[in-house]
Amino acid sequence: MLEDICGEGGGEIVRVTQVFGDGDNMLVIENVPMISCASGENYFTAEALHEIEGIKIHRDVLASKREVLVARFSADMREAEELDKAGVA
């Protein structure tokens, strides 16, 4: 199956954490199977996506509340200006 999806380089199934929504509506789903190809591309199977949708719909029953730290990424202004000058941003 992995060669069919990833091609000759193959790939592997890894487990990842996915975050959906934000603020009070944030849902974190751990241990989601994802196909990670040697080419650097990543895919979820239809079965995994179906399961994710089911978890999102039934989150009140399937999810447990946990307190987590959430940080917001903010680029340093000097770094952003340097990237802009270099034509990277």
N, C-alpha and C positions, 0 to 999 in steps of 0.2 A: 504494500500500500504506500509506503513512504517514497519508493522510487517513482510510483505513478504520479504522486503529487510534487515531489521535489526534483525529479529527474535523476540523472546519473550520479550526481553528488550525494544523493540520499539525504537523510535527515534523522531526527530523533524526536521522540515525544518527551516534552518537558512539562513540568507543572508550574503554573504562574498564578499570580494574584491579579485580578482585574477589579477596577474601581468604576462604578457607574453612578451617575448623578453627582450632586455636590451639596454642601451644607447639611441641613437636617434630612435631606432625601438621599444622602450618600449610602451606597451599598457596596461592600467589599466582599468579593467572592474569592476564596482561597482554593488552591490546589486544582485549578482549571487545566485540563490537558490541552496542550498546544503543540502543533507540529512545527518544529524548527528545522528549516532546511539549511544545508551547508552553504547555500548561496546567500544566506542572510534573511531570506523571506520567512515569514511566519504565518501559519494558518490555523483556524479552528475548524474542526469537522462540523458537519451539519448536526450530528448528534450532540456535540458539545454546545453548539449555539442553541439548540432546542432546550437542553438542560438549563442553560443560563437564563433563557426566557422564562422557564418554569420557576426558577428560583426567584427571579425578579417579581413575577406575579404573586408568588406565595411567600414573599419575604417575611411577613409577620409570623408565619409558622416555622419557616426553615432557618431563619437567621437569628442569631443571638446578639444582644447588645454588648458592645465592648467599648471601652474608652481608648481612643487612639490619638497619638500626636499627629497633627497635620501641619505641614510647613508649606508656605507659598514661595515659589521660585521668583526671585527678583534679581535681574542682572545689575551689576555695579554700573553706574552711569558712565564712568570712564571707560570701562570695558566695552559698553555698548557704543560709545562714540568712536573708539578705536576700530571696532568691527565695521561700523558704518563707513568710516574713512577708507577702510581696506576693501569696501564693496562686498563684504560678507553678509551683512544683515539685510 
